[in-house]
Amino acid sequence: MDKFLITGGVPLHGTVEISGAKNAALGALIVTALNDGLILVDVNPYAQEAVNGVVLVVAVALTIDRKKLGFIK
């Protein structure tokens, strides 16, 4: 854990990088909307799992760094 030395009588200054889980929340929202849609149109539960699996594989394939792998161009 980092330690901070604060000297009295001097105003604090600096920056803090704001981070969050926006991308994860967006992915969860998309999968939830997809599941709700499949349930509303009365798709077989086994087919729902297959669709979710395909979406997951496509999402991973789109986010990998292809240049580092070497064999995928």
CHARMM internal coordinates of N, CA and C (Angstrom, degrees):
IC EDIT
DIST 1 N 1 CA 1.4413
DIST 1 CA 1 C 1.5272
ANGL 1 N 1 CA 1 C 108.56
DIST 1 C 2 N 1.3354
ANGL 1 CA 1 C 2 N 116.09
DIHE 1 N 1 CA 1 C 2 N 138.32
DIST 2 N 2 CA 1.4553
ANGL 1 C 2 N 2 CA 121.04
DIHE 1 CA 1 C 2 N 2 CA 179.20
DIST 2 CA 2 C 1.5194
ANGL 2 N 2 CA 2 C 110.71
DIHE 1 C 2 N 2 CA 2 C -72.49
DIST 2 C 3 N 1.2996
ANGL 2 CA 2 C 3 N 114.68
DIHE 2 N 2 CA 2 C 3 N 150.05
DIST 3 N 3 CA 1.4582
ANGL 2 C 3 N 3 CA 120.50
DIHE 2 CA 2 C 3 N 3 CA 176.78
DIST 3 CA 3 C 1.5180
ANGL 3 N 3 CA 3 C 108.57
DIHE 2 C 3 N 3 CA 3 C -116.52
DIST 3 C 4 N 1.3015
ANGL 3 CA 3 C 4 N 116.34
DIHE 3 N 3 CA 3 C 4 N 144.46
DIST 4 N 4 CA 1.4485
ANGL 3 C 4 N 4 CA 122.16
DIHE 3 CA 3 C 4 N 4 CA 178.89
DIST 4 CA 4 C 1.5217
ANGL 4 N 4 CA 4 C 108.68
DIHE 3 C 4 N 4 CA 4 C -117.90
DIST 4 C 5 N 1.3140
ANGL 4 CA 4 C 5 N 116.45
DIHE 4 N 4 CA 4 C 5 N 133.43
DIST 5 N 5 CA 1.4596
ANGL 4 C 5 N 5 CA 122.08
DIHE 4 CA 4 C 5 N 5 CA 174.68
DIST 5 CA 5 C 1.5202
ANGL 5 N 5 CA 5 C 107.51
DIHE 4 C 5 N 5 CA 5 C -103.12
DIST 5 C 6 N 1.3117
ANGL 5 CA 5 C 6 N 116.41
DIHE 5 N 5 CA 5 C 6 N 115.16
DIST 6 N 6 CA 1.4591
ANGL 5 C 6 N 6 CA 121.51
DIHE 5 CA 5 C 6 N 6 CA -177.88
DIST 6 CA 6 C 1.5210
ANGL 6 N 6 CA 6 C 107.71
DIHE 5 C 6 N 6 CA 6 C -108.83
DIST 6 C 7 N 1.3178
ANGL 6 CA 6 C 7 N 115.09
DIHE 6 N 6 CA 6 C 7 N 119.70
DIST 7 N 7 CA 1.4588
ANGL 6 C 7 N 7 CA 121.38
DIHE 6 CA 6 C 7 N 7 CA 178.65
DIST 7 CA 7 C 1.5210
ANGL 7 N 7 CA 7 C 108.42
DIHE 6 C 7 N 7 CA 7 C -97.86
DIST 7 C 8 N 1.3089
ANGL 7 CA 7 C 8 N 117.31
DIHE 7 N 7 CA 7 C 8 N 129.07
DIST 8 N 8 CA 1.4580
ANGL 7 C 8 N 8 CA 121.34
DIHE 7 CA 7 C 8 N 8 CA -177.99
DIST 8 CA 8 C 1.5153
ANGL 8 N 8 CA 8 C 113.08
DIHE 7 C 8 N 8 CA 8 C -67.02
DIST 8 C 9 N 1.3357
ANGL 8 CA 8 C 9 N 116.29
DIHE 8 N 8 CA 8 C 9 N 154.16
DIST 9 N 9 CA 1.4509
ANGL 8 C 9 N 9 CA 122.01
DIHE 8 CA 8 C 9 N 9 CA 176.87
DIST 9 CA 9 C 1.5129
ANGL 9 N 9 CA 9 C 114.84
DIHE 8 C 9 N 9 CA 9 C 84.66
DIST 9 C 10 N 1.3377
ANGL 9 CA 9 C 10 N 118.31
DIHE 9 N 9 CA 9 C 10 N -0.85
DIST 10 N 10 CA 1.4603
ANGL 9 C 10 N 10 CA 122.32
DIHE 9 CA 9 C 10 N 10 CA -179.49
DIST 10 CA 10 C 1.5251
ANGL 10 N 10 CA 10 C 107.80
DIHE 9 C 10 N 10 CA 10 C -119.96
DIST 10 C 11 N 1.3522
ANGL 10 CA 10 C 11 N 118.32
DIHE 10 N 10 CA 10 C 11 N 128.11
DIST 11 N 11 CA 1.4646
ANGL 10 C 11 N 11 CA 118.97
DIHE 10 CA 10 C 11 N 11 CA 178.52
DIST 11 CA 11 C 1.5309
ANGL 11 N 11 CA 11 C 111.25
DIHE 10 C 11 N 11 CA 11 C -64.59
DIST 11 C 12 N 1.3337
ANGL 11 CA 11 C 12 N 116.26
DIHE 11 N 11 CA 11 C 12 N 143.28
DIST 12 N 12 CA 1.4609
ANGL 11 C 12 N 12 CA 121.29
DIHE 11 CA 11 C 12 N 12 CA 177.62
DIST 12 CA 12 C 1.5187
ANGL 12 N 12 CA 12 C 109.72
DIHE 11 C 12 N 12 CA 12 C -76.03
DIST 12 C 13 N 1.3192
ANGL 12 CA 12 C 13 N 116.94
DIHE 12 N 12 CA 12 C 13 N 145.46
DIST 13 N 13 CA 1.4516
ANGL 12 C 13 N 13 CA 121.79
DIHE 12 CA 12 C 13 N 13 CA 176.08
DIST 13 CA 13 C 1.5265
ANGL 13 N 13 CA 13 C 108.58
DIHE 12 C 13 N 13 CA 13 C -149.75
DIST 13 C 14 N 1.3176
ANGL 13 CA 13 C 14 N 115.12
DIHE 13 N 13 CA 13 C 14 N 160.83
DIST 14 N 14 CA 1.4610
ANGL 13 C 14 N 14 CA 120.67
DIHE 13 CA 13 C 14 N 14 CA -179.94
DIST 14 CA 14 C 1.5105
ANGL 14 N 14 CA 14 C 110.67
DIHE 13 C 14 N 14 CA 14 C 143.84
DIST 14 C 15 N 1.3080
ANGL 14 CA 14 C 15 N 115.69
DIHE 14 N 14 CA 14 C 15 N -174.07
DIST 15 N 15 CA 1.4638
ANGL 14 C 15 N 15 CA 121.20
DIHE 14 CA 14 C 15 N 15 CA 179.84
DIST 15 CA 15 C 1.5154
ANGL 15 N 15 CA 15 C 109.33
DIHE 14 C 15 N 15 CA 15 C -131.19
DIST 15 C 16 N 1.3184
ANGL 15 CA 15 C 16 N 115.03
DIHE 15 N 15 CA 15 C 16 N 156.00
DIST 16 N 16 CA 1.4562
ANGL 15 C 16 N 16 CA 122.49
DIHE 15 CA 15 C 16 N 16 CA 175.74
DIST 16 CA 16 C 1.5147
ANGL 16 N 16 CA 16 C 107.15
DIHE 15 C 16 N 16 CA 16 C -129.80
DIST 16 C 17 N 1.3220
ANGL 16 CA 16 C 17 N 116.34
DIHE 16 N 16 CA 16 C 17 N 127.33
DIST 17 N 17 CA 1.4583
ANGL 16 C 17 N 17 CA 120.73
DIHE 16 CA 16 C 17 N 17 CA 178.64
DIST 17 CA 17 C 1.5222
ANGL 17 N 17 CA 17 C 108.97
DIHE 16 C 17 N 17 CA 17 C -80.09
DIST 17 C 18 N 1.3218
ANGL 17 CA 17 C 18 N 115.65
DIHE 17 N 17 CA 17 C 18 N 124.51
DIST 18 N 18 CA 1.4564
ANGL 17 C 18 N 18 CA 120.87
DIHE 17 CA 17 C 18 N 18 CA -179.45
DIST 18 CA 18 C 1.5244
ANGL 18 N 18 CA 18 C 108.11
DIHE 17 C 18 N 18 CA 18 C -87.59
DIST 18 C 19 N 1.3170
ANGL 18 CA 18 C 19 N 116.23
DIHE 18 N 18 CA 18 C 19 N 128.93
DIST 19 N 19 CA 1.4627
ANGL 18 C 19 N 19 CA 120.48
DIHE 18 CA 18 C 19 N 19 CA 177.56
DIST 19 CA 19 C 1.5184
ANGL 19 N 19 CA 19 C 108.29
DIHE 18 C 19 N 19 CA 19 C -130.98
DIST 19 C 20 N 1.2996
ANGL 19 CA 19 C 20 N 115.71
DIHE 19 N 19 CA 19 C 20 N 165.00
DIST 20 N 20 CA 1.4491
ANGL 19 C 20 N 20 CA 119.76
DIHE 19 CA 19 C 20 N 20 CA -179.19
DIST 20 CA 20 C 1.5098
ANGL 20 N 20 CA 20 C 111.46
DIHE 19 C 20 N 20 CA 20 C -165.14
DIST 20 C 21 N 1.2948
ANGL 20 CA 20 C 21 N 114.58
DIHE 20 N 20 CA 20 C 21 N -173.17
DIST 21 N 21 CA 1.4555
ANGL 20 C 21 N 21 CA 120.90
DIHE 20 CA 20 C 21 N 21 CA -177.67
DIST 21 CA 21 C 1.5257
ANGL 21 N 21 CA 21 C 110.43
DIHE 20 C 21 N 21 CA 21 C -114.91
DIST 21 C 22 N 1.3381
ANGL 21 CA 21 C 22 N 115.98
DIHE 21 N 21 CA 21 C 22 N 44.97
DIST 22 N 22 CA 1.4613
ANGL 21 C 22 N 22 CA 119.59
DIHE 21 CA 21 C 22 N 22 CA -177.84
DIST 22 CA 22 C 1.5221
ANGL 22 N 22 CA 22 C 111.46
DIHE 21 C 22 N 22 CA 22 C -63.29
DIST 22 C 23 N 1.3190
ANGL 22 CA 22 C 23 N 117.07
DIHE 22 N 22 CA 22 C 23 N -42.02
DIST 23 N 23 CA 1.4659
ANGL 22 C 23 N 23 CA 119.98
DIHE 22 CA 22 C 23 N 23 CA -177.62
DIST 23 CA 23 C 1.5221
ANGL 23 N 23 CA 23 C 111.54
DIHE 22 C 23 N 23 CA 23 C -66.78
DIST 23 C 24 N 1.3156
ANGL 23 CA 23 C 24 N 117.20
DIHE 23 N 23 CA 23 C 24 N -39.23
DIST 24 N 24 CA 1.4650
ANGL 23 C 24 N 24 CA 120.15
DIHE 23 CA 23 C 24 N 24 CA 178.33
DIST 24 CA 24 C 1.5193
ANGL 24 N 24 CA 24 C 110.66
DIHE 23 C 24 N 24 CA 24 C -66.56
DIST 24 C 25 N 1.3166
ANGL 24 CA 24 C 25 N 116.30
DIHE 24 N 24 CA 24 C 25 N -40.26
DIST 25 N 25 CA 1.4663
ANGL 24 C 25 N 25 CA 119.72
DIHE 24 CA 24 C 25 N 25 CA 178.92
DIST 25 CA 25 C 1.5249
ANGL 25 N 25 CA 25 C 110.59
DIHE 24 C 25 N 25 CA 25 C -65.40
DIST 25 C 26 N 1.3126
ANGL 25 CA 25 C 26 N 117.18
DIHE 25 N 25 CA 25 C 26 N -38.78
DIST 26 N 26 CA 1.4687
ANGL 25 C 26 N 26 CA 120.51
DIHE 25 CA 25 C 26 N 26 CA 178.15
DIST 26 CA 26 C 1.5294
ANGL 26 N 26 CA 26 C 110.75
DIHE 25 C 26 N 26 CA 26 C -64.49
DIST 26 C 27 N 1.3285
ANGL 26 CA 26 C 27 N 116.66
DIHE 26 N 26 CA 26 C 27 N -42.52
DIST 27 N 27 CA 1.4706
ANGL 26 C 27 N 27 CA 119.96
DIHE 26 CA 26 C 27 N 27 CA 177.93
DIST 27 CA 27 C 1.5144
ANGL 27 N 27 CA 27 C 112.04
DIHE 26 C 27 N 27 CA 27 C -62.80
DIST 27 C 28 N 1.3284
ANGL 27 CA 27 C 28 N 116.93
DIHE 27 N 27 CA 27 C 28 N -41.85
DIST 28 N 28 CA 1.4626
ANGL 27 C 28 N 28 CA 120.81
DIHE 27 CA 27 C 28 N 28 CA 178.31
DIST 28 CA 28 C 1.5223
ANGL 28 N 28 CA 28 C 110.71
DIHE 27 C 28 N 28 CA 28 C -64.36
DIST 28 C 29 N 1.3285
ANGL 28 CA 28 C 29 N 116.89
DIHE 28 N 28 CA 28 C 29 N -38.39
DIST 29 N 29 CA 1.4557
ANGL 28 C 29 N 29 CA 120.86
DIHE 28 CA 28 C 29 N 29 CA 178.69
DIST 29 CA 29 C 1.5250
ANGL 29 N 29 CA 29 C 111.33
DIHE 28 C 29 N 29 CA 29 C -64.93
DIST 29 C 30 N 1.3156
ANGL 29 CA 29 C 30 N 116.62
DIHE 29 N 29 CA 29 C 30 N -40.93
DIST 30 N 30 CA 1.4724
ANGL 29 C 30 N 30 CA 120.61
DIHE 29 CA 29 C 30 N 30 CA 179.48
DIST 30 CA 30 C 1.5263
ANGL 30 N 30 CA 30 C 110.87
DIHE 29 C 30 N 30 CA 30 C -64.93
DIST 30 C 31 N 1.3335
ANGL 30 CA 30 C 31 N 116.76
DIHE 30 N 30 CA 30 C 31 N -45.66
DIST 31 N 31 CA 1.4715
ANGL 30 C 31 N 31 CA 119.87
DIHE 30 CA 30 C 31 N 31 CA -179.75
DIST 31 CA 31 C 1.5202
ANGL 31 N 31 CA 31 C 110.78
DIHE 30 C 31 N 31 CA 31 C -65.01
DIST 31 C 32 N 1.3272
ANGL 31 CA 31 C 32 N 117.24
DIHE 31 N 31 CA 31 C 32 N -39.32
DIST 32 N 32 CA 1.4639
ANGL 31 C 32 N 32 CA 120.55
DIHE 31 CA 31 C 32 N 32 CA 178.60
DIST 32 CA 32 C 1.5246
ANGL 32 N 32 CA 32 C 111.05
DIHE 31 C 32 N 32 CA 32 C -63.90
DIST 32 C 33 N 1.3286
ANGL 32 CA 32 C 33 N 116.73
DIHE 32 N 32 CA 32 C 33 N -43.86
DIST 33 N 33 CA 1.4657
ANGL 32 C 33 N 33 CA 120.20
DIHE 32 CA 32 C 33 N 33 CA 178.50
DIST 33 CA 33 C 1.5359
ANGL 33 N 33 CA 33 C 110.86
DIHE 32 C 33 N 33 CA 33 C -63.75
DIST 33 C 34 N 1.3279
ANGL 33 CA 33 C 34 N 116.46
DIHE 33 N 33 CA 33 C 34 N -38.99
DIST 34 N 34 CA 1.4647
ANGL 33 C 34 N 34 CA 120.21
DIHE 33 CA 33 C 34 N 34 CA 177.62
DIST 34 CA 34 C 1.5249
ANGL 34 N 34 CA 34 C 110.84
DIHE 33 C 34 N 34 CA 34 C -63.45
DIST 34 C 35 N 1.3325
ANGL 34 CA 34 C 35 N 117.02
DIHE 34 N 34 CA 34 C 35 N -45.21
DIST 35 N 35 CA 1.4670
ANGL 34 C 35 N 35 CA 120.24
DIHE 34 CA 34 C 35 N 35 CA 178.84
DIST 35 CA 35 C 1.5212
ANGL 35 N 35 CA 35 C 111.53
DIHE 34 C 35 N 35 CA 35 C -62.22
DIST 35 C 36 N 1.3297
ANGL 35 CA 35 C 36 N 116.99
DIHE 35 N 35 CA 35 C 36 N -43.88
DIST 36 N 36 CA 1.4648
ANGL 35 C 36 N 36 CA 120.14
DIHE 35 CA 35 C 36 N 36 CA 179.19
DIST 36 CA 36 C 1.5279
ANGL 36 N 36 CA 36 C 111.06
DIHE 35 C 36 N 36 CA 36 C -61.86
DIST 36 C 37 N 1.3318
ANGL 36 CA 36 C 37 N 115.66
DIHE 36 N 36 CA 36 C 37 N -41.22
DIST 37 N 37 CA 1.4597
ANGL 36 C 37 N 37 CA 119.03
DIHE 36 CA 36 C 37 N 37 CA 178.86
DIST 37 CA 37 C 1.5155
ANGL 37 N 37 CA 37 C 112.81
DIHE 36 C 37 N 37 CA 37 C -64.48
DIST 37 C 38 N 1.3300
ANGL 37 CA 37 C 38 N 116.46
DIHE 37 N 37 CA 37 C 38 N -40.89
DIST 38 N 38 CA 1.4646
ANGL 37 C 38 N 38 CA 119.56
DIHE 37 CA 37 C 38 N 38 CA 179.08
DIST 38 CA 38 C 1.5225
ANGL 38 N 38 CA 38 C 111.45
DIHE 37 C 38 N 38 CA 38 C -66.48
DIST 38 C 39 N 1.3245
ANGL 38 CA 38 C 39 N 116.83
DIHE 38 N 38 CA 38 C 39 N -35.10
DIST 39 N 39 CA 1.4677
ANGL 38 C 39 N 39 CA 120.24
DIHE 38 CA 38 C 39 N 39 CA 177.55
DIST 39 CA 39 C 1.5214
ANGL 39 N 39 CA 39 C 110.34
DIHE 38 C 39 N 39 CA 39 C -69.11
DIST 39 C 40 N 1.3381
ANGL 39 CA 39 C 40 N 116.98
DIHE 39 N 39 CA 39 C 40 N -41.00
DIST 40 N 40 CA 1.4641
ANGL 39 C 40 N 40 CA 120.38
DIHE 39 CA 39 C 40 N 40 CA -178.94
DIST 40 CA 40 C 1.5218
ANGL 40 N 40 CA 40 C 112.38
DIHE 39 C 40 N 40 CA 40 C -64.02
DIST 40 C 41 N 1.3177
ANGL 40 CA 40 C 41 N 118.17
DIHE 40 N 40 CA 40 C 41 N -35.57
DIST 41 N 41 CA 1.4646
ANGL 40 C 41 N 41 CA 119.90
DIHE 40 CA 40 C 41 N 41 CA 179.67
DIST 41 CA 41 C 1.5225
ANGL 41 N 41 CA 41 C 111.81
DIHE 40 C 41 N 41 CA 41 C -89.53
DIST 41 C 42 N 1.3415
ANGL 41 CA 41 C 42 N 116.26
DIHE 41 N 41 CA 41 C 42 N 9.24
DIST 42 N 42 CA 1.4683
ANGL 41 C 42 N 42 CA 123.66
DIHE 41 CA 41 C 42 N 42 CA 172.77
DIST 42 CA 42 C 1.5338
ANGL 42 N 42 CA 42 C 112.56
DIHE 41 C 42 N 42 CA 42 C 60.42
DIST 42 C 43 N 1.3308
ANGL 42 CA 42 C 43 N 115.15
DIHE 42 N 42 CA 42 C 43 N 51.13
DIST 43 N 43 CA 1.4663
ANGL 42 C 43 N 43 CA 121.21
DIHE 42 CA 42 C 43 N 43 CA 176.76
DIST 43 CA 43 C 1.5267
ANGL 43 N 43 CA 43 C 108.51
DIHE 42 C 43 N 43 CA 43 C -83.31
DIST 43 C 44 N 1.3080
ANGL 43 CA 43 C 44 N 116.29
DIHE 43 N 43 CA 43 C 44 N 143.06
DIST 44 N 44 CA 1.4685
ANGL 43 C 44 N 44 CA 123.01
DIHE 43 CA 43 C 44 N 44 CA 178.38
DIST 44 CA 44 C 1.5408
ANGL 44 N 44 CA 44 C 109.48
DIHE 43 C 44 N 44 CA 44 C -54.37
DIST 44 C 45 N 1.3451
ANGL 44 CA 44 C 45 N 118.08
DIHE 44 N 44 CA 44 C 45 N 135.79
DIST 45 N 45 CA 1.4698
ANGL 44 C 45 N 45 CA 120.40
DIHE 44 CA 44 C 45 N 45 CA -178.81
DIST 45 CA 45 C 1.5319
ANGL 45 N 45 CA 45 C 114.05
DIHE 44 C 45 N 45 CA 45 C -57.41
DIST 45 C 46 N 1.3278
ANGL 45 CA 45 C 46 N 117.44
DIHE 45 N 45 CA 45 C 46 N -33.42
DIST 46 N 46 CA 1.4653
ANGL 45 C 46 N 46 CA 119.63
DIHE 45 CA 45 C 46 N 46 CA 178.21
DIST 46 CA 46 C 1.5333
ANGL 46 N 46 CA 46 C 110.58
DIHE 45 C 46 N 46 CA 46 C -68.39
DIST 46 C 47 N 1.3193
ANGL 46 CA 46 C 47 N 116.71
DIHE 46 N 46 CA 46 C 47 N -38.24
DIST 47 N 47 CA 1.4588
ANGL 46 C 47 N 47 CA 120.70
DIHE 46 CA 46 C 47 N 47 CA 176.77
DIST 47 CA 47 C 1.5291
ANGL 47 N 47 CA 47 C 110.34
DIHE 46 C 47 N 47 CA 47 C -68.00
DIST 47 C 48 N 1.3340
ANGL 47 CA 47 C 48 N 117.31
DIHE 47 N 47 CA 47 C 48 N -34.28
DIST 48 N 48 CA 1.4639
ANGL 47 C 48 N 48 CA 120.62
DIHE 47 CA 47 C 48 N 48 CA 176.58
DIST 48 CA 48 C 1.5202
ANGL 48 N 48 CA 48 C 110.65
DIHE 47 C 48 N 48 CA 48 C -60.93
DIST 48 C 49 N 1.3231
ANGL 48 CA 48 C 49 N 116.46
DIHE 48 N 48 CA 48 C 49 N -43.68
DIST 49 N 49 CA 1.4635
ANGL 48 C 49 N 49 CA 120.39
DIHE 48 CA 48 C 49 N 49 CA 178.44
DIST 49 CA 49 C 1.5297
ANGL 49 N 49 CA 49 C 111.27
DIHE 48 C 49 N 49 CA 49 C -64.26
DIST 49 C 50 N 1.3304
ANGL 49 CA 49 C 50 N 116.49
DIHE 49 N 49 CA 49 C 50 N -38.28
DIST 50 N 50 CA 1.4662
ANGL 49 C 50 N 50 CA 119.88
DIHE 49 CA 49 C 50 N 50 CA 178.32
DIST 50 CA 50 C 1.5271
ANGL 50 N 50 CA 50 C 110.57
DIHE 49 C 50 N 50 CA 50 C -64.96
DIST 50 C 51 N 1.3214
ANGL 50 CA 50 C 51 N 116.87
DIHE 50 N 50 CA 50 C 51 N -42.91
DIST 51 N 51 CA 1.4686
ANGL 50 C 51 N 51 CA 120.87
DIHE 50 CA 50 C 51 N 51 CA 178.67
DIST 51 CA 51 C 1.5255
ANGL 51 N 51 CA 51 C 109.81
DIHE 50 C 51 N 51 CA 51 C -63.13
DIST 51 C 52 N 1.3329
ANGL 51 CA 51 C 52 N 117.29
DIHE 51 N 51 CA 51 C 52 N -43.97
DIST 52 N 52 CA 1.4628
ANGL 51 C 52 N 52 CA 120.49
DIHE 51 CA 51 C 52 N 52 CA 178.63
DIST 52 CA 52 C 1.5263
ANGL 52 N 52 CA 52 C 111.21
DIHE 51 C 52 N 52 CA 52 C -61.94
DIST 52 C 53 N 1.3137
ANGL 52 CA 52 C 53 N 117.54
DIHE 52 N 52 CA 52 C 53 N -38.12
DIST 53 N 53 CA 1.4552
ANGL 52 C 53 N 53 CA 121.28
DIHE 52 CA 52 C 53 N 53 CA 177.94
DIST 53 CA 53 C 1.5147
ANGL 53 N 53 CA 53 C 111.93
DIHE 52 C 53 N 53 CA 53 C -65.27
DIST 53 C 54 N 1.3126
ANGL 53 CA 53 C 54 N 116.97
DIHE 53 N 53 CA 53 C 54 N -42.53
DIST 54 N 54 CA 1.4629
ANGL 53 C 54 N 54 CA 121.11
DIHE 53 CA 53 C 54 N 54 CA 178.70
DIST 54 CA 54 C 1.5287
ANGL 54 N 54 CA 54 C 110.14
DIHE 53 C 54 N 54 CA 54 C -64.24
DIST 54 C 55 N 1.3309
ANGL 54 CA 54 C 55 N 116.66
DIHE 54 N 54 CA 54 C 55 N -42.56
DIST 55 N 55 CA 1.4697
ANGL 54 C 55 N 55 CA 120.34
DIHE 54 CA 54 C 55 N 55 CA 178.63
DIST 55 CA 55 C 1.5200
ANGL 55 N 55 CA 55 C 110.18
DIHE 54 C 55 N 55 CA 55 C -62.00
DIST 55 C 56 N 1.3179
ANGL 55 CA 55 C 56 N 117.46
DIHE 55 N 55 CA 55 C 56 N -40.77
DIST 56 N 56 CA 1.4638
ANGL 55 C 56 N 56 CA 121.13
DIHE 55 CA 55 C 56 N 56 CA 179.20
DIST 56 CA 56 C 1.5285
ANGL 56 N 56 CA 56 C 111.42
DIHE 55 C 56 N 56 CA 56 C -64.54
DIST 56 C 57 N 1.3138
ANGL 56 CA 56 C 57 N 117.26
DIHE 56 N 56 CA 56 C 57 N -44.50
DIST 57 N 57 CA 1.4648
ANGL 56 C 57 N 57 CA 121.01
DIHE 56 CA 56 C 57 N 57 CA 179.46
DIST 57 CA 57 C 1.5318
ANGL 57 N 57 CA 57 C 110.49
DIHE 56 C 57 N 57 CA 57 C -63.94
DIST 57 C 58 N 1.3148
ANGL 57 CA 57 C 58 N 117.68
DIHE 57 N 57 CA 57 C 58 N -41.24
DIST 58 N 58 CA 1.4691
ANGL 57 C 58 N 58 CA 121.22
DIHE 57 CA 57 C 58 N 58 CA 178.97
DIST 58 CA 58 C 1.5255
ANGL 58 N 58 CA 58 C 110.26
DIHE 57 C 58 N 58 CA 58 C -65.56
DIST 58 C 59 N 1.3306
ANGL 58 CA 58 C 59 N 117.18
DIHE 58 N 58 CA 58 C 59 N -41.34
DIST 59 N 59 CA 1.4684
ANGL 58 C 59 N 59 CA 120.54
DIHE 58 CA 58 C 59 N 59 CA 179.78
DIST 59 CA 59 C 1.5265
ANGL 59 N 59 CA 59 C 110.84
DIHE 58 C 59 N 59 CA 59 C -62.89
DIST 59 C 60 N 1.3154
ANGL 59 CA 59 C 60 N 117.34
DIHE 59 N 59 CA 59 C 60 N -42.14
DIST 60 N 60 CA 1.4668
ANGL 59 C 60 N 60 CA 120.57
DIHE 59 CA 59 C 60 N 60 CA 178.44
DIST 60 CA 60 C 1.5254
ANGL 60 N 60 CA 60 C 110.38
DIHE 59 C 60 N 60 CA 60 C -67.10
DIST 60 C 61 N 1.3237
ANGL 60 CA 60 C 61 N 116.83
DIHE 60 N 60 CA 60 C 61 N -40.97
DIST 61 N 61 CA 1.4613
ANGL 60 C 61 N 61 CA 120.57
DIHE 60 CA 60 C 61 N 61 CA -179.61
DIST 61 CA 61 C 1.5285
ANGL 61 N 61 CA 61 C 111.47
DIHE 60 C 61 N 61 CA 61 C -64.40
DIST 61 C 62 N 1.3177
ANGL 61 CA 61 C 62 N 117.25
DIHE 61 N 61 CA 61 C 62 N -32.32
DIST 62 N 62 CA 1.4598
ANGL 61 C 62 N 62 CA 120.20
DIHE 61 CA 61 C 62 N 62 CA -179.80
DIST 62 CA 62 C 1.5213
ANGL 62 N 62 CA 62 C 112.79
DIHE 61 C 62 N 62 CA 62 C -78.67
DIST 62 C 63 N 1.3301
ANGL 62 CA 62 C 63 N 117.76
DIHE 62 N 62 CA 62 C 63 N -20.44
DIST 63 N 63 CA 1.4603
ANGL 62 C 63 N 63 CA 119.72
DIHE 62 CA 62 C 63 N 63 CA -175.42
DIST 63 CA 63 C 1.5299
ANGL 63 N 63 CA 63 C 114.29
DIHE 62 C 63 N 63 CA 63 C -101.77
DIST 63 C 64 N 1.3332
ANGL 63 CA 63 C 64 N 118.68
DIHE 63 N 63 CA 63 C 64 N -8.66
DIST 64 N 64 CA 1.4634
ANGL 63 C 64 N 64 CA 118.90
DIHE 63 CA 63 C 64 N 64 CA -179.59
DIST 64 CA 64 C 1.5177
ANGL 64 N 64 CA 64 C 109.76
DIHE 63 C 64 N 64 CA 64 C -73.43
DIST 64 C 65 N 1.3148
ANGL 64 CA 64 C 65 N 116.64
DIHE 64 N 64 CA 64 C 65 N 153.10
DIST 65 N 65 CA 1.4613
ANGL 64 C 65 N 65 CA 122.40
DIHE 64 CA 64 C 65 N 65 CA 177.34
DIST 65 CA 65 C 1.5254
ANGL 65 N 65 CA 65 C 107.62
DIHE 64 C 65 N 65 CA 65 C -87.46
DIST 65 C 66 N 1.3132
ANGL 65 CA 65 C 66 N 116.45
DIHE 65 N 65 CA 65 C 66 N 99.85
DIST 66 N 66 CA 1.4627
ANGL 65 C 66 N 66 CA 121.21
DIHE 65 CA 65 C 66 N 66 CA -173.65
DIST 66 CA 66 C 1.5256
ANGL 66 N 66 CA 66 C 112.93
DIHE 65 C 66 N 66 CA 66 C -67.48
DIST 66 C 67 N 1.3180
ANGL 66 CA 66 C 67 N 117.32
DIHE 66 N 66 CA 66 C 67 N -26.73
DIST 67 N 67 CA 1.4675
ANGL 66 C 67 N 67 CA 119.93
DIHE 66 CA 66 C 67 N 67 CA -178.86
DIST 67 CA 67 C 1.5222
ANGL 67 N 67 CA 67 C 111.33
DIHE 66 C 67 N 67 CA 67 C -68.42
DIST 67 C 68 N 1.3227
ANGL 67 CA 67 C 68 N 117.88
DIHE 67 N 67 CA 67 C 68 N -31.37
DIST 68 N 68 CA 1.4647
ANGL 67 C 68 N 68 CA 120.48
DIHE 67 CA 67 C 68 N 68 CA -179.20
DIST 68 CA 68 C 1.5208
ANGL 68 N 68 CA 68 C 111.83
DIHE 67 C 68 N 68 CA 68 C -76.36
DIST 68 C 69 N 1.3320
ANGL 68 CA 68 C 69 N 118.17
DIHE 68 N 68 CA 68 C 69 N -24.49
DIST 69 N 69 CA 1.4574
ANGL 68 C 69 N 69 CA 120.10
DIHE 68 CA 68 C 69 N 69 CA -178.05
DIST 69 CA 69 C 1.5201
ANGL 69 N 69 CA 69 C 112.46
DIHE 68 C 69 N 69 CA 69 C -75.00
DIST 69 C 70 N 1.3140
ANGL 69 CA 69 C 70 N 117.70
DIHE 69 N 69 CA 69 C 70 N -38.50
DIST 70 N 70 CA 1.4445
ANGL 69 C 70 N 70 CA 121.20
DIHE 69 CA 69 C 70 N 70 CA 175.67
DIST 70 CA 70 C 1.5227
ANGL 70 N 70 CA 70 C 114.47
DIHE 69 C 70 N 70 CA 70 C 90.36
DIST 70 C 71 N 1.3276
ANGL 70 CA 70 C 71 N 118.47
DIHE 70 N 70 CA 70 C 71 N -41.90
DIST 71 N 71 CA 1.4514
ANGL 70 C 71 N 71 CA 119.45
DIHE 70 CA 70 C 71 N 71 CA -176.79
DIST 71 CA 71 C 1.5295
ANGL 71 N 71 CA 71 C 112.52
DIHE 70 C 71 N 71 CA 71 C -92.78
DIST 71 C 72 N 1.3259
ANGL 71 CA 71 C 72 N 118.68
DIHE 71 N 71 CA 71 C 72 N -10.29
DIST 72 N 72 CA 1.4594
ANGL 71 C 72 N 72 CA 122.20
DIHE 71 CA 71 C 72 N 72 CA 175.56
DIST 72 CA 72 C 1.5169
ANGL 72 N 72 CA 72 C 108.05
DIHE 71 C 72 N 72 CA 72 C -106.14
DIST 72 C 73 N 1.3167
ANGL 72 CA 72 C 73 N 116.75
DIHE 72 N 72 CA 72 C 73 N 127.99
DIST 73 N 73 CA 1.4716
ANGL 72 C 73 N 73 CA 119.34
DIHE 72 CA 72 C 73 N 73 CA -178.57
DIST 73 CA 73 C 1.5104
ANGL 73 N 73 CA 73 C 110.84
DIHE 72 C 73 N 73 CA 73 C -111.69
END
COOR INIT
IC SEED 1 N 1 CA 1 C
IC BUILD
